[in-house]
Amino acid sequence: MADAVVAHELTRRFGDFTAVDSVTFRIAAGEIFGFLGPNGAGKTTTIRMLTALLQPTSGAAEVAGLDVVRAAPAVKQRIGYMSQKFSLYGDLTVEENIAFFAGLYGVTGERLARRREWILRTANLEDRRRAMTGPLALGLRQRLALGCAVLHEPPILFLDEPTSGVDPRARRAFWDLIGSLADGGTTVLVSTHYMEEATYCDRLALMNRGRLIALDSPAALIRSMEDPILELSGIAPLLALERLRDVAGVDEAALHGRAVRVVVGEAGLEATVRREMERAFPGATIERVSPTLEDVFTRMVRRQGGAVVG
């Protein structure tokens, strides 16, 4: 089966600033593909180029087999897109929002009736179809926006940080819906800054400062981190962070709840670092722990110069 999305050295500059720098990847049909990165990493700019909303400065991209520059109108008809702001009109009712998007996508008649009922049922809004959209709970608006984005049953769906500000329970329900769409054959490209969400993706593209710094499954990315991690607990964490700066062999130290996670620079230094920590923090609990996706992400971003500030 042909790839659903192909990007080759995709680049976008704004004056002297390079927002996306020579990004290359492929997304298989039916895949849930995630973009993970700090603010300013280039995730939204990449999505806007792939959805034909912004022209690349250089490079190329195809979506559903169509060139995003030469066939922009056709690309827009073959995709669904949900932005960070959910793309809904608060001064319209639930049904009026559905009707508006149906008009944009040319969905009429019996098909519109069928898709409208699917959206209402999926968003749990069957009894609130005539309610104004603006006052609805954020989780309900989120599911309604997703329903409107796929009203025309596109083969490819783009979601740009769709769950920002939504509570964990609503996020989990939203991801259940994404999973059901992917099971039905829809290709999903989603950007997020939530580590929990990132683990639901088949593959993750880690971005920083406009560049693609890693691309693999979440499990493979976690396995790629070979540096030992020691977790220090039973101490005053802020004081521990201060003291750890002087411990040779400690590459990174960061808060992890009430504990402190320490990344050892080299595997051969683990025993030395442990002895130094035991000497500096008598009575504290020190144990080696497995890396998390957050550990991997933080490590890779720091090695690539850190996140953009401001």
N, C-alpha and C positions, 0 to 999 in steps of 0.2 A: 504494500500500500504506500502511495506517495506521502511524503512528509506534509503535514498541515501548514507548517510555518518554517520558512528558511530565511535566515539573516546572514549576510556575508559582508564582513568588515563595515557594518552599519555605523555611520558617524553623523553626529549633529553638532555644529558649532553655532554659538551665538556671539558674533563678533570675535573677540580673542579668547572666549571661554569655550572649551570643548566639554559639552554635557554628556555625550556618548562617544566613546573612542574605539572604533574598529571592533565592534562586537560581532561575533560569529557564533551561530548555533543552529540546530535543527530541532523541531518538535514533531514527534510522531502523531499520527491521527489517533484520537482517543486518549491521549496522554494528559495528565494534570502536571503542568510545568510551572514551577514557582520562581519568581524573582525575589530574592532576599537581599536587603542592603539598607544602610543607614540613609537618613534624609540627604538628598543631594547626590545620591549614588548614580542616578541616571535611569532609574526604573520607569518613572512616568514618561520621560522623554522617549525611551525606547518603545513603550506601548503606544504612544501617540504616533510614532512613525509607522508602526506595524498596523495600526488602524486607519492609516491614510489621512490622519488629521494634521500631520506635520511632515513636510518633505525632508528627507535626509540631505545632509550636505554632500556626502559621498557614500559609497557602498551601495548595496542593493538588498531588497527583501521581497519575498513572495509569500502571500497568504492565500490559502486555498488554490494554489497554482497560479495566482494572479499577481502581477507586478504592482506594488503599492503606489508607485508613481504614475505609471502609464495607464493603469486600470483602477484608479482610486474609487470612482463611483461604484464599480462592480464589486470591489473589495468590501465597501461599506454595506452592501446588500447581503454579503455572505458571512458577516460576523455579527456577534452581539457584543455590546460594550457597556460596561457599568463603571462609572467614574467614582472617585472618592466621595462625591456629594450625592450619589445615588440617582441623579438625573431626573428626579420627579418634580412635579409642579404642586406645591403645597396648597394653592388656592383652587385646585381641581379635586373632584371626588376620586375615589379609587377607580370606579368604572370609567370616568372621564380620562384619567391618565392612561388606562388601557386602550381606550378608543383613540387617543392621540398617537400612541406608538403604533397602533394598528394602521393608522393612516400613513405614517411615515414609511412603514414596511409593505404597504399594499395588501394587508391581510383583511379579507372581507368575508361576508356571507357565513356559511356554515362553519368554515374554518375558524373565523373570528369567534363565533359562539363557542366552539369547542375549546379554543385556546384561552378565551376569557374565563371559562369555568375552571380550567386547569390552573390558571394563575390564582384565582380566588381560593381554590381549594388548597393549593400548595402554600400560599401565604397565610392561610387560616383567616381569610377575610370574607368568607361567604356571607356572613351576617352583617358585614360593614361595607358592602359594595357602594353605598351611597354616602358614606362618611367622607368628610374632607380629609385629604391626605396629610396636610401639615401637622395636625395635632396627634397623629398616630404615634404609638411607641416606636422607638428607633428600630427595634428588631422587626416589626411588622413592615415598616417602610423599606427596610433592607430587602426583605423577601419579595415585596411588591416590585421594587426596582429590578431585582434579578429576573422576576417573571416577565416584566416588560422588555428586558434586554434579550430574552430568548423567545419572545412572542412569535417571531417568524421562523422559529426552529432552525437557527443557524448552525452550521457544522463546527464553528469555532467561536469561542467565547473569551473575551478579554475582561478581566476584573482588576481594577487598579485600587489596591488597598480597600476592598469593599467593606471590611468589618471594623474599620477604625472607629473607636468610641463605643462599640457595641459590647454588652456584657458577655462573659464567657459562655453562659448557657445559650444565648442567642447565636454566638459564633459557632458553637458546636452544631446547632440545628442548621445553620447556613451551610456548613461544610458537609453535612449529611446530604443536603440538596445538591451541592456541587458533585459529590460522589455519585449520586444517582444519574446526573446528567452525563458524567463521564462513562458510567456503565452503559448508557444508551448510545455511546459513540461520539459524544461531543468532545472536542479538544478544548481544554481549558488552560489559559495562561493567566496566572494570578500573581500580583505583587503583594507582599506583606512585610510587616516588621515584627509579627508575632512568631516566636520560635515554635510554639505549639502547632500553629497552622502550617508552618513550613514542613513539619514532619508528615503531613497528610499528602504531600506532593510526590509524584513518581520520581521526578528529578528536580533539582534546585540549581539555579544559576545565581551565584553569589556575586554581587556587583559592589564596586567601590570606586569613587572618583571617576565614574564614567566607563570603567573597564570591567570586563568579565574576569574575575579572579579565581573562580572555581566552578565546575559544572559536573554534577554526579547525583546519585541518589542520596537521600539523607543518611542512610546507613553507611554508605561508602565514604561519605564525607567525614562521618564520625570516626570510622576506622582509620582514616588517613592521618589522624592526629596521633603521633607516636610519643610525644613528649609526656613524661609522667605528670600526673596531677595529684597533689596532696591536699587534703581538706583539714583545716585546723579549726577545732571547736572547743568550747569551754573556756574561752578567753574574751577579753574586751576587743571586739573586732577592729575598731578604729585604731586602738593602740597597737594591735598586732600588725596592721598594715604599715604603720610608721616604722616599727622595728624591722620588718621584713625587708625594707629597702637596703639594709646593711648586711643581709645574709647572702654570701657568695653562692652562686648557682641558681638563685631565684630569678627567673626570667620575667614573670608577671605575677601579680597578686591582686585579687579583687574580692569584694564582698559577695557572699552567696547566702542570702538570708542572714542569720546570726553567725554564720561561719565565714571563714576566709579560704578561698581556693588559691592554691599556689601552683604555678606551672614551672616545672624544673627545666632549665635550659637544655640539658642533655641527660639521657637515660643513665649514663654512668655516674652522674652526680646525685642521684636520688638518695642514696644512703648518707652521703655527706650533708645534704640539705636537711634530711630528717634529723640527724644528730644535732645540727645547729639549731633547728627549731625546738627540739626537746630541751636543749640547754637554755634557750631564750624564753621558753614558755613551759616551765615545769608544771606537771599536773594536767596539761592540756591534752586533748584527744587528737591524735594525728593518724589519718588513714588515707591510703591510696584509693582514689575513686576513678570511675570510668568517665571519659569526656562526654559532654553533652553537645548538642548542635550549637548551643550558645557559646560554649568554649571554643569550638572550631571557628565559628563566625568571628568572634572577638579576636582570636589569634590571627586569622587571615587578614582581617581589616587592618590590624596594627602593623603587620608585616608589609602591608601595601601603603604605608604612610599615614594610616589613621583615617577617620571619617572627616568629611568637609565640615569646618566650623562655621556657624553662622548661616 
